[in-house]
Amino acid sequence: MTAPTEPPAAPGAPTLVKRLTRLAVVLGMVLVLQAGLIVAFVTASRNPQPHHLAVAIVGTPGEVAPLKSRLSSTDAFTLTPEPTLAAAQDAIHRQQVYGALVPGGHPVLLVASAASPLVAQVLTKALTPAAEADGGTLTVTDVAPLPASDPRGVAGTYLVLGLLIGGYAGAMVIGRLIGMRSPSAGHLGLRLAVLACYALVAGALGVTLVDPALGVVHGHAIALAATGALLVFAVGCFTSALQTLLGLAGTLLSVIALVIIGNPASGGGQIPPALMPPAWGWLAHVLPNPAGMTAIRGIEFFSGYGTGQAFVVLSVYAAASVAVMLAMVAIPAARRRQPSGDEAGIANGLAAEAAGGSML
């Protein structure tokens, strides 16, 4: 009598196990990204506090000295003396300071809600007790108010967010259809040309939507469209460079840099670096997300003042990314031109034989 044998396993069982394992790994990575995004947003914006917030102060040394002594106990503010109220207002419009305080019997505080509504609130709350210590009532004047069409100042923020998503999504599609790694300079030129054309259309479309279509942004259409195109091109080049270096892992890394880190560092367009924890405040000066928001806001409300660093950041991202992609094309090409050890030996032997033959 023979022993019973176990029934054979279903042919598809190992394949199903592999698929479920792969699915579990991918979903685990998604959960890690989700947790990272939550932690990043909470730590960057849960408790905005001023850190060396630039404020102009107007008055004679005798008027200014008592106020400086009241505010110098912490590092919350950096006080910049200005000779007149007009000079202080000009410093606000140039985005050199966030506000200006005129102490005395009738204290005046100038704020700019277009720069940041939250900063205007912080300045009013923090400086009112110090300004009214001598018995006067503080008068608050908004010298750069937000328009009625965008009372919360979110149009520029969402414009940049849409352009950012379009930038790295467009680069992903281009890499998928044309190829993530360029085998030649001609291929790379085609990839960059397609990305540049896409960026120009994306910038123009974004400004068209927020200006004539939705009516929340008015004026500076060409400058805003050009800035949007630069933002899309810089983000697209950054994503393309990471894809060239790392393949699909580069796509994931670009999402981490631009979404999980970049969006919290931008403060939602409402929290400037001076109100963030120091680490996030530093990131806000070197990432394309906050750079794009600073550039758009400066053009829209401040005639382009205060946008120099933002344009430098975007230009560096674009130029450095193109340089990386060019290097990845040049290195394999150089390797292809360099003969292997065997080939070099054969070539040297043939050259020696030819030389010997010519001497005979």
MITI-641104 format. One line per 3 residues: number of its first residue (from 1); their letters; for each residue x, y, z of N, C-alpha, C. Coordinates in pm, whole numbers, m for minus. Layout:
N
NUM = A = X:Y:Z:X:Y:Z:X:Y:Z; ...
This chain:
360
1 = MTA = 85:m120:0:0:0:0:89:125:0; 71:209:m97:155:329:m108:102:441:m21; 199:525:28:162:639:113:96:746:28
4 = PTE = m2:813:85:m69:920:9:27:1034:m19; 18:1086:m136:103:1201:m174:24:1331:m162; 101:1440:m131:36:1571:m118:m4:1622:m256
7 = PPA = m115:1688:m265:m156:1744:m395:m58:1850:m439; m27:1858:m567:67:1960:m616:13:2100:m595; 106:2190:m564:66:2330:m542:16:2391:m672
10 = APG = m73:2483:m656:m127:2551:m773:m15:2624:m845; m13:2615:m979:97:2676:m1054:114:2824:m1029; 3:2893:m1000:13:3038:m983:43:3083:m843
13 = APT = 58:2992:m747:80:3031:m608:208:3110:m587; 327:3062:m638:448:3142:m618:438:3282:m679; 377:3291:m795:363:3422:m859:276:3515:m776
16 = LVK = 169:3460:m719:80:3540:m636:152:3590:m511; 234:3504:m450:308:3543:m331:406:3657:m364; 474:3645:m478:567:3749:m519:495:3882:m542
19 = RLT = 379:3874:m606:303:3996:m632:256:4061:m501; 208:3980:m409:162:4034:m281:279:4093:m202; 395:4027:m208:513:4081:m139:555:4215:m198
22 = RLA = 557:4220:m332:593:4346:m398:491:4456:m364; 364:4419:m362:260:4516:m327:278:4567:m185; 310:4476:m92:330:4518:46:448:4613:59
25 = VVL = 556:4585:m15:673:4673:m10:639:4812:m64; 570:4817:m178:535:4945:m238:442:5024:m147; 340:4957:m92:248:5026:m2:320:5073:125
28 = GMV = 416:4996:172:495:5039:286:572:5167:256; 628:5176:135:699:5297:95:604:5416:87; 483:5392:37:384:5500:31:350:5549:171
31 = LVL = 337:5457:266:307:5496:404:422:5576:464; 544:5539:430:659:5615:479:657:5757:423; 627:5770:293:617:5902:233:504:5983:297
34 = QAG = 392:5918:323:280:5986:388:319:6037:525; 384:5951:603:426:5991:737:526:6106:730; 618:6099:633:716:6206:618:651:6339:584
37 = LIV = 550:6335:499:481:6458:461:409:6519:581; 344:6435:661:273:6486:779:371:6549:877; 480:6478:906:579:6528:1000:639:6659:950
40 = AFV = 668:6666:820:730:6785:764:638:6906:776; 512:6891:739:419:7004:747:399:7049:892; 386:6953:983:360:6989:1123:480:7060:1184
43 = TAS = 600:7006:1163:718:7068:1223:750:7204:1162; 716:7223:1035:750:7349:969:654:7462:1004; 528:7429:1035:429:7537:1045:341:7531:1169
46 = RNP = 370:7445:1265:279:7433:1378:283:7554:1472; 399:7619:1482:411:7728:1580:499:7839:1522; 448:7918:1428:530:8023:1368:573:8127:1472
49 = QPH = 702:8149:1481:757:8247:1573:862:8329:1500; 867:8460:1526:966:8543:1454:1109:8511:1497; 1197:8504:1398:1341:8484:1420:1413:8590:1337
52 = HLA = 1461:8696:1404:1531:8804:1334:1443:8863:1224; 1318:8884:1253:1225:8943:1158:1263:9089:1136; 1288:9127:1011:1338:9262:981:1227:9365:993
55 = VAI = 1249:9466:1077:1152:9573:1099:1228:9705:1101; 1177:9804:1027:1236:9937:1030:1182:10014:1150; 1264:10102:1203:1221:10186:1315:1261:10330:1284
58 = VGT = 1165:10420:1299:1181:10560:1258:1179:10649:1381; 1271:10744:1384:1272:10839:1495:1412:10883:1530; 1420:10976:1623:1549:11022:1672:1610:10916:1762
61 = PGE = 1742:10922:1784:1803:10824:1875:1737:10819:2012; 1694:10934:2062:1628:10936:2192:1494:10864:2191; 1421:10874:2079:1293:10806:2068:1310:10656:2042
64 = VAP = 1413:10622:1970:1432:10483:1930:1493:10399:2042; 1581:10458:2122:1655:10382:2223:1565:10306:2320; 1461:10368:2380:1377:10291:2473:1309:10171:2408
67 = LKS = 1264:10189:2283:1197:10079:2215:1296:9966:2185; 1417:10003:2145:1518:9901:2119:1547:9820:2244; 1553:9887:2358:1583:9815:2481:1470:9720:2519
70 = RLS = 1346:9757:2486:1234:9667:2516:1233:9545:2426; 1279:9560:2302:1270:9452:2204:1401:9373:2190; 1508:9419:2254:1638:9354:2236:1659:9234:2326
73 = STD = 1563:9203:2410:1579:9090:2502:1572:8956:2430; 1514:8952:2312:1505:8829:2234:1562:8853:2094; 1574:8745:2018:1620:8754:1879:1502:8754:1781
76 = AFT = 1386:8794:1830:1266:8789:1745:1274:8889:1630; 1332:9008:1657:1331:9114:1557:1472:9167:1531; 1492:9209:1407:1612:9283:1370:1567:9423:1331
79 = LTP = 1602:9521:1414:1555:9658:1394:1653:9735:1305; 1598:9794:1200:1678:9871:1105:1637:10017:1112; 1726:10107:1150:1687:10248:1160:1665:10311:1022
82 = EPT = 1562:10391:1012:1533:10468:890:1508:10613:931; 1555:10707:850:1546:10849:893:1405:10906:891; 1323:10861:794:1189:10919:780:1087:10808:757
85 = LAA = 961:10846:771:853:10752:744:851:10712:597; 880:10806:508:882:10775:365:993:10675:334; 1109:10690:397:1219:10596:376:1181:10457:426
88 = AQD = 1111:10451:538:1068:10322:592:967:10256:499; 875:10335:446:776:10281:354:843:10231:227; 945:10301:180:1018:10256:62:1090:10125:90
91 = AIH = 1144:10108:210:1211:9983:246:1112:9866:247; 988:9892:285:886:9787:282:855:9749:137; 840:9846:50:808:9817:m90:924:9747:m161
94 = RQQ = 1045:9770:m115:1160:9699:m171:1182:9563:m106; 1095:9527:m13:1100:9400:60:1230:9384:138; 1281:9495:188:1398:9491:275:1357:9469:420
97 = VYG = 1237:9511:455:1181:9489:589:1034:9448:573; 979:9386:677:840:9344:674:745:9451:727; 797:9546:801:713:9649:858:799:9762:911
100 = ALV = 733:9866:961:805:9982:1015:727:10037:1133; 801:10077:1236:740:10129:1357:791:10271:1382; 695:10360:1408:728:10498:1444:685:10517:1588
103 = PGG = 778:10517:1685:739:10532:1826:708:10678:1859; 668:10699:1982:637:10834:2028:498:10842:2089; 450:10966:2103:319:10985:2165:206:10932:2081
106 = HPV = 221:10929:1949:121:10874:1858:189:10768:1770; 216:10651:1824:293:10549:1750:217:10499:1628; 294:10470:1524:238:10421:1398:314:10295:1359
109 = LLV = 240:10194:1314:300:10071:1264:257:10051:1118; 355:10041:1030:329:10012:890:350:9863:866; 255:9797:800:265:9655:768:237:9636:618
112 = ASA = 265:9516:570:242:9483:429:181:9344:423; 49:9338:420:m17:9207:417:11:9132:288; 46:9204:180:79:9136:55:205:9053:69
115 = ASP = 298:9096:155:419:9018:180:386:8893:261; 298:8906:359:252:8793:439:146:8842:537; 21:8799:522:m81:8838:620:m45:8794:762
118 = LVA = 20:8679:773:56:8629:906:159:8719:972; 257:8767:896:358:8856:952:293:8986:998; 198:9037:921:129:9159:961:59:9139:1096
121 = QVL = m2:9023:1116:m67:8994:1243:34:8980:1355; 145:8912:1327:249:8892:1429:307:9026:1472; 336:9113:1376:392:9244:1409:294:9326:1493
124 = TKA = 169:9325:1454:70:9402:1529:59:9354:1673; 55:9222:1690:41:9167:1824:166:9187:1908; 283:9170:1848:407:9176:1925:451:9318:1957
127 = LTP = 427:9412:1865:479:9547:1883:381:9642:1950; 256:9605:1959:159:9696:2021:194:9729:2166; 225:9631:2252:258:9666:2392:379:9757:2403
130 = AAE = 484:9730:2324:604:9813:2332:577:9953:2279; 500:9964:2173:473:10096:2114:383:10179:2203; 292:10114:2277:197:10188:2360:243:10201:2504
133 = ADG = 370:10170:2530:421:10178:2668:422:10321:2719; 431:10417:2627:434:10558:2668:296:10620:2676; 192:10539:2657:56:10589:2675:m19:10618:2547
136 = GTL = 45:10616:2432:m23:10643:2307:m94:10519:2254; m183:10541:2158:m256:10431:2094:m195:10404:1956; m160:10279:1932:m92:10243:1808:m189:10247:1690
139 = TVT = m147:10313:1583:m221:10315:1458:m153:10223:1358; m227:10126:1304:m171:10029:1211:m218:10065:1070; m124:10076:976:m153:10111:838:m94:10005:746
142 = DVA = m176:9951:658:m131:9851:562:m90:9923:434; 41:9929:408:90:10005:293:100:9918:167; 81:9788:181:79:9698:64:m31:9595:87
145 = PLP = m157:9637:74:m267:9546:105:m289:9444:m6; m355:9337:30:m396:9237:m69:m518:9287:m146; m532:9249:m271:m647:9297:m350:m776:9230:m306
148 = ASD = m887:9295:m338:m1017:9238:m304:m1044:9107:m377; m981:9089:m494:m1000:8965:m570:m928:8847:m508; m833:8875:m418:m756:8767:m353:m725:8811:m211
151 = PRG = m825:8820:m124:m804:8879:10:m713:8797:100; m692:8670:70:m603:8588:153:m466:8567:89; m448:8618:m33:m319:8608:m98:m278:8467:m135
154 = VAG = m375:8384:m178:m345:8244:m208:m332:8217:m358; m368:8313:m442:m366:8287:m586:m225:8254:m634; m127:8333:m594:11:8308:m633:62:8175:m580
157 = TYL = 22:8142:m458:64:8015:m397:15:7896:m478; m112:7899:m515:m168:7787:m590:m119:7785:m734; m89:7903:m789:m29:7908:m921:106:7836:m920
160 = VLG = 189:7866:m821:321:7801:m811:306:7652:m786; 212:7614:m701:191:7472:m673:154:7396:m800; 63:7455:m879:24:7390:m1004:139:7380:m1101
163 = LLI = 219:7487:m1111:334:7485:m1201:438:7383:m1157; 459:7371:m1027:554:7272:m976:511:7130:m1012; 384:7101:m986:334:6967:m1019:346:6943:m1169
166 = GGY = 310:7044:m1248:325:7030:m1392:469:7012:m1434; 562:7076:m1364:703:7065:m1398:758:6926:m1381; 739:6867:m1262:797:6733:m1244:712:6626:m1310
169 = AGA = 580:6646:m1322:499:6548:m1394:533:6549:m1543; 552:6668:m1600:590:6676:m1740:725:6611:m1766; 821:6634:m1677:952:6572:m1693:943:6420:m1684
172 = MVI = 857:6369:m1595:839:6225:m1584:782:6166:m1713; 683:6234:m1771:622:6186:m1895:725:6189:m2009; 800:6299:m2018:902:6310:m2123:1006:6200:m2107
175 = GRL = 1050:6176:m1984:1148:6070:m1961:1093:5933:m1994; 965:5914:m1965:903:5784:m1993:892:5759:m2143; 855:5863:m2219:831:5845:m2363:958:5859:m2447
178 = IGM = 1047:5949:m2408:1169:5971:m2486:1285:5889:m2433; 1285:5865:m2303:1395:5791:m2243:1453:5869:m2126; 1479:5800:m2014:1532:5867:m1896:1679:5900:m1909
181 = RSP = 1751:5823:m1989:1894:5848:m2008:1919:5881:m2156; 1988:5991:m2180:2014:6033:m2317:2143:5969:m2366; 2137:5891:m2476:2258:5826:m2527:2349:5919:m2604
184 = SAG = 2301:6035:m2642:2381:6126:m2723:2342:6269:m2692; 2428:6362:m2735:2399:6503:m2715:2275:6545:m2794; 2257:6487:m2911:2137:6519:m2989:2010:6477:m2919
187 = HLG = 2011:6360:m2858:1895:6313:m2783:1867:6404:m2664; 1974:6444:m2593:1956:6535:m2480:1902:6669:m2526; 1953:6719:m2639:1902:6845:m2692:1754:6838:m2723
190 = LRL = 1711:6725:m2780:1568:6707:m2808:1488:6705:m2680; 1539:6635:m2580:1467:6627:m2452:1453:6764:m2388; 1562:6842:m2388:1556:6975:m2328:1469:7070:m2410
193 = AVL = 1471:7056:m2542:1386:7141:m2627:1239:7114:m2600; 1203:6986:m2590:1063:6951:m2559:1024:7006:m2423; 1114:6993:m2324:1085:7043:m2190:1071:7195:m2190
196 = ACY = 1156:7265:m2265:1149:7411:m2271:1017:7457:m2334; 978:7393:m2444:850:7429:m2508:733:7402:m2413; 739:7289:m2345:635:7256:m2249:630:7360:m2137
199 = ALV = 748:7405:m2089:752:7503:m1981:692:7636:m2025; 720:7679:m2148:663:7804:m2197:511:7797:m2203; 458:7686:m2253:312:7669:m2260:253:7663:m2120
202 = AGA = 319:7591:m2029:268:7577:m1892:263:7712:m1822; 370:7794:m1836:370:7925:m1774:261:8015:m1828; 244:8017:m1960:141:8100:m2021:1:8055:m1981
205 = LGV = m20:7923:m1977:m151:7870:m1940:m184:7904:m1795; m85:7890:m1705:m110:7920:m1564:m152:8064:m1543; m80:8157:m1607:m113:8299:m1591:m247:8331:m1656
208 = TLV = m278:8268:m1767:m408:8289:m1831:m522:8246:m1740; m503:8138:m1668:m608:8090:m1579:m632:8183:m1461; m524:8236:m1399:m544:8319:m1280:m572:8464:m1314
211 = DPA = m542:8506:m1437:m566:8647:m1471:m699:8666:m1544; m708:8648:m1675:m837:8676:m1739:m945:8574:m1706; m908:8447:m1688:m1010:8344:m1667:m1075:8354:m1530
214 = LGV = m994:8353:m1424:m1047:8356:m1287:m1050:8497:m1228; m971:8585:m1281:m974:8724:m1237:m921:8749:m1098; m822:8672:m1053:m768:8691:m917:m631:8758:m919
217 = VHG = m565:8761:m1034:m435:8827:m1048:m446:8925:m1163; m394:9045:m1144:m409:9149:m1246:m273:9212:m1277; m240:9219:m1404:m118:9285:m1447:4:9196:m1445
220 = HAI = 112:9247:m1505:243:9179:m1509:233:9041:m1574; 146:9026:m1672:120:8894:m1730:245:8833:m1793; 319:8912:m1869:438:8859:m1937:544:8817:m1836
223 = ALA = 569:8903:m1737:669:8871:m1635:630:8747:m1555; 503:8737:m1521:457:8620:m1445:465:8493:m1529; 428:8503:m1658:436:8386:m1746:581:8341:m1764
226 = ATG = 672:8437:m1781:814:8402:m1796:868:8339:m1668; 828:8392:m1553:871:8334:m1426:816:8194:m1409; 689:8176:m1444:630:8042:m1437:700:7944:m1528
229 = ALL = 738:7989:m1648:810:7901:m1740:946:7863:m1684; 1017:7959:m1622:1146:7928:m1561:1129:7828:m1448; 1025:7844:m1368:999:7751:m1258:975:7610:m1311
232 = VFA = 890:7597:m1412:860:7466:m1469:986:7404:m1529; 1064:7485:m1601:1185:7433:m1664:1287:7389:m1559; 1305:7469:m1453:1400:7433:m1347:1361:7305:m1278
235 = VGC = 1234:7293:m1242:1186:7171:m1175:1193:7052:m1269; 1157:7074:m1396:1164:6966:m1493:1307:6919:m1515; 1403:7013:m1524:1544:6975:m1540:1594:6901:m1416
238 = FTS = 1555:6947:m1299:1595:6880:m1174:1546:6735:m1173; 1419:6715:m1207:1364:6580:m1211:1432:6496:m1319; 1457:6554:m1435:1523:6482:m1544:1664:6441:m1506
241 = ALQ = 1737:6530:m1437:1873:6497:m1396:1874:6381:m1298; 1779:6381:m1204:1772:6270:m1109:1734:6140:m1180; 1645:6148:m1280:1612:6029:m1358:1734:5978:m1434
244 = TLL = 1812:6071:m1490:1932:6031:m1564:2031:5960:m1472; 2044:6008:m1349:2139:5948:m1255:2088:5818:m1196; 1959:5813:m1158:1910:5704:m1076:1793:5627:m1137
247 = GLA = 1746:5665:m1253:1632:5596:m1313:1504:5624:m1236; 1426:5519:m1214:1299:5535:m1142:1320:5586:m1000; 1431:5546:m937:1460:5595:m802:1477:5747:m804
250 = GTL = 1528:5802:m914:1540:5947:m925:1405:6016:m927; 1306:5953:m990:1171:6008:m988:1117:6016:m846; 1139:5910:m770:1095:5909:m631:1168:6016:m550
253 = LSV = 1298:6031:m574:1374:6131:m501:1327:6272:m533; 1288:6297:m657:1238:6429:m692:1106:6459:m621; 1021:6359:m608:895:6378:m534:924:6408:m388
256 = IAL = 1022:6338:m330:1057:6364:m189:1108:6507:m173; 1197:6549:m264:1257:6682:m251:1155:6793:m275; 1069:6775:m376:979:6883:m415:847:6884:m340
259 = VII = 801:6766:m296:670:6758:m230:686:6747:m78; 758:6646:m34:765:6621:110:850:6726:181; 954:6777:115:1039:6879:178:1006:7018:124
262 = GNP = 990:7030:m6:972:7162:m67:844:7232:m28; 732:7160:m26:605:7226:8:601:7277:152; 640:7198:252:645:7255:387:742:7372:399
265 = ASG = 857:7364:328:954:7472:335:901:7602:277; 804:7593:187:745:7714:131:645:7779:225; 607:7709:331:514:7767:427:376:7793:371
268 = GGQ = 341:7721:264:213:7745:202:199:7885:144; 313:7951:122:308:8087:71:265:8189:174; 239:8146:297:190:8236:401:290:8255:515
271 = IPP = 376:8156:536:472:8161:647:610:8185:588; 669:8302:606:802:8329:550:910:8260:633; 1032:8251:580:1140:8185:653:1165:8242:791
274 = ALM = 1142:8373:808:1170:8436:938:1076:8390:1048; 967:8320:1013:874:8267:1114:887:8117:1132; 977:8054:1057:992:7909:1064:1104:7871:1159
277 = PPA = 1107:7744:1203:1225:7696:1274:1349:7713:1187; 1466:7734:1246:1586:7767:1166:1615:7671:1052; 1601:7539:1076:1632:7443:969:1539:7461:850
280 = WGW = 1411:7477:877:1314:7497:768:1335:7634:703; 1372:7733:784:1399:7864:726:1516:7861:629; 1618:7778:659:1731:7764:567:1687:7695:438
283 = LAH = 1607:7588:452:1559:7517:333:1474:7608:245; 1402:7701:307:1318:7793:230:1399:7883:138; 1530:7897:163:1614:7981:79:1684:7904:m32
286 = VLP = 1672:7770:m34:1750:7693:m131:1665:7599:m216; 1536:7593:m195:1450:7502:m270:1366:7580:m372; 1328:7514:m482:1254:7586:m588:1112:7625:m548
289 = NPA = 1048:7548:m460:910:7581:m421:900:7721:m361; 969:7750:m249:961:7885:m193:1021:7990:m285; 1121:7953:m366:1177:8050:m460:1072:8094:m561
292 = GMT = 994:8000:m612:888:8034:m706:783:8125:m644; 745:8095:m520:643:8178:m453:696:8318:m425; 823:8328:m385:882:8459:m362:887:8541:m491
295 = AIR = 924:8477:m601:933:8548:m728:796:8596:m775; 696:8508:m768:561:8545:m813:505:8657:m727; 520:8646:m595:468:8750:m505:541:8883:m526
298 = GIE = 672:8878:m545:747:9001:m566:706:9073:m693; 681:8997:m799:637:9058:m924:495:9113:m912; 409:9037:m849:267:9074:m842:244:9197:m756
301 = FFS = 314:9209:m642:282:9313:m545:393:9416:m523; 519:9383:m556:630:9470:m518:719:9509:m636; 664:9509:m757:736:9555:m877:867:9482:m899
304 = GYG = 876:9358:m854:995:9277:m876:1101:9289:m769; 1084:9380:m673:1184:9393:m567:1184:9268:m478; 1301:9232:m430:1314:9118:m340:1309:8983:m407
307 = TGQ = 1324:8979:m540:1314:8852:m612:1449:8801:m663; 1556:8876:m640:1685:8839:m695:1731:8701:m653; 1725:8673:m523:1770:8543:m474:1684:8430:m530
310 = AFV = 1555:8454:m542:1464:8351:m594:1502:8314:m738; 1531:8414:m821:1569:8385:m959:1705:8316:m966; 1794:8350:m876:1924:8281:m872:1904:8134:m838
313 = VLS = 1819:8105:m741:1794:7965:m701:1738:7886:m819; 1637:7941:m887:1576:7869:m999:1676:7850:m1112; 1756:7951:m1140:1856:7941:m1247:1963:7838:m1214
316 = VYA = 2004:7832:m1089:2105:7734:m1048:2050:7592:m1063; 1926:7570:m1024:1866:7438:m1041:1865:7397:m1188; 1826:7489:m1274:1820:7457:m1417:1960:7432:m1473
319 = AAS = 2055:7522:m1445:2189:7510:m1503:2262:7387:m1449; 2254:7364:m1317:2324:7250:m1260:2266:7119:m1310; 2135:7113:m1327:2072:6991:m1377:2113:6962:m1521
322 = VAV = 2116:7066:m1604:2159:7048:m1743:2305:7002:m1746; 2389:7058:m1658:2529:7018:m1653:2543:6870:m1616; 2461:6825:m1522:2465:6683:m1482:2426:6594:m1600
325 = MLA = 2321:6631:m1671:2277:6550:m1785:2382:6550:m1897; 2447:6664:m1920:2554:6669:m2019:2671:6579:m1979; 2704:6580:m1850:2813:6495:m1802:2779:6347:m1820
328 = MVA = 2653:6311:m1796:2612:6171:m1811:2615:6127:m1957; 2601:6223:m2049:2616:6191:m2191:2763:6180:m2228; 2845:6272:m2177:2986:6278:m2216:3066:6161:m2162
331 = IPA = 3037:6116:m2040:3116:6009:m1979:3104:5878:m2058; 2984:5829:m2088:2975:5707:m2169:3036:5724:m2308; 3021:5844:m2367:3079:5867:m2499:3231:5856:m2494
334 = ARR = 3291:5910:m2387:3436:5900:m2372:3479:5755:m2352; 3400:5680:m2279:3433:5539:m2259:3424:5461:m2390; 3325:5498:m2472:3312:5429:m2600:3430:5459:m2691
337 = RQP = 3481:5582:m2684:3594:5620:m2769:3726:5560:m2721; 3735:5531:m2591:3860:5477:m2536:3867:5327:m2563; 3969:5275:m2633:3976:5132:m2662:4008:5052:m2538
340 = SGD = 3961:4929:m2536:3989:4839:m2425:4135:4800:m2426; 4179:4727:m2322:4318:4685:m2312:4359:4597:m2427; 4277:4497:m2465:4309:4408:m2576:4315:4484:m2707
343 = EAG = 4214:4572:m2725:4210:4648:m2849:4332:4739:m2860; 4372:4799:m2747:4489:4886:m2750:4615:4807:m2782; 4626:4683:m2728:4743:4601:m2756:4750:4562:m2903
346 = IAN = 4638:4523:m2958:4635:4488:m3101:4670:4608:m3186; 4614:4725:m3152:4642:4846:m3230:4790:4880:m3223; 4851:4867:m3104:4993:4898:m3090:5079:4800:m3169
349 = GLA = 5038:4670:m3169:5112:4570:m3246:5109:4597:m3395; 4989:4631:m3443:4977:4661:m3585:5059:4784:m3622; 5059:4883:m3532:5136:5003:m3560:5286:4972:m3564
352 = AEA = 5330:4881:m3474:5471:4844:m3471:5509:4770:m3597; 5421:4677:m3639:5449:4601:m3762:5456:4694:m3882; 5362:4790:m3885:5362:4884:m3998:5490:4965:m4001
355 = AGG = 5533:5008:m3881:5657:5086:m3874:5776:5002:m3916; 5777:4873:m3870:5888:4785:m3908:5889:4760:m4057; 5772:4741:m4115:5763:4716:m4259:5814:4834:m4339
358 = SML = 5784:4954:m4290:5827:5071:m4365:5977:5091:m4360; 6039:5033:m4254:6184:5047:m4243:6257:4949:m4331; 6189:4839:m4369:6255:4739:m4455:6268:4790:m4598
